[in-house]
Amino acid sequence: MVTNLADEVNSYGEKIGLSPKSEFKSELARGYFEAVIIEKETQLNEYLNAYNAIREKDSFNRQYIETLIYLLKSEIKGIQKMF
């Protein structure tokens, strides 16, 4: 089963003009990380909306969400630097 899947992946890579292994793996990794970035940006937008909805500027929840926003932005920048 694993060999069949590997053969299918290699043949698919050849069909679309990629070298059998290195370019296909590179494109696969890039697609994965793009999906991760999109997911994290969606989460970031939710945190920003929640942050803006809290009226008390000194509340614990607002400070906590601010920390989450900072960490999420750092993660996104770190993933983007890989490319």
C-alpha positions in Angstrom: 0.0 0.0 0.0 2.8 2.5 0.9 4.8 1.6 -2.2 1.7 2.1 -4.4 1.1 5.5 -2.9 4.7 6.5 -3.3 4.6 5.3 -7.0 1.4 7.4 -7.5 3.0 10.5 -5.9 6.1 10.1 -8.1 4.1 9.6 -11.3 1.9 12.6 -10.4 5.0 14.7 -9.9 6.3 13.7 -13.3 3.0 14.5 -15.0 2.9 18.0 -13.7 6.5 18.6 -14.6 8.3 18.4 -11.3 11.3 16.3 -10.6 10.2 13.1 -8.9 11.1 13.9 -5.3 12.8 17.1 -4.4 10.5 19.6 -6.1 7.4 17.7 -5.2 8.3 17.6 -1.5 9.2 21.3 -1.7 5.8 22.1 -3.2 4.0 19.8 -0.7 5.8 21.5 2.2 5.0 25.0 0.9 1.3 24.1 0.5 1.2 22.7 4.0 2.8 25.8 5.5 0.5 28.1 3.5 -2.5 26.3 4.9 -1.0 26.7 8.4 -0.5 30.4 7.9 -4.1 30.8 6.7 -5.4 29.0 9.7 -3.3 31.1 12.1 -4.4 34.3 10.3 -8.0 33.3 10.8 -7.4 32.7 14.5 -5.5 36.0 14.7 -8.5 37.9 13.3 -10.8 36.2 15.8 -8.4 37.3 18.6 -8.3 40.9 17.3 -12.1 41.0 17.2 -12.3 39.7 20.7 -9.6 42.2 21.9 -11.5 45.1 20.3 -14.8 44.0 21.8 -13.5 44.3 25.4 -14.1 47.8 26.6 -12.1 47.7 29.9 -8.5 48.4 28.8 -6.9 47.1 32.0 -8.9 43.9 32.2 -7.1 40.5 32.6 -8.9 39.1 29.5 -7.8 41.9 27.3 -4.2 41.6 28.4 -4.3 37.8 27.9 -5.7 38.2 24.4 -3.0 40.8 23.7 -0.4 38.3 24.6 -2.0 35.6 22.4 -2.0 38.1 19.5 1.7 38.9 20.0 2.6 35.2 20.1 0.5 34.3 17.0 2.0 37.2 15.0 5.4 35.9 15.9 4.5 32.4 14.8 3.2 33.6 11.5 6.4 35.7 10.9 8.5 32.7 11.8 6.8 30.4 9.3 6.9 33.1 6.6 10.7 33.5 7.0 11.1 29.9 6.0 10.1 30.8 2.5 
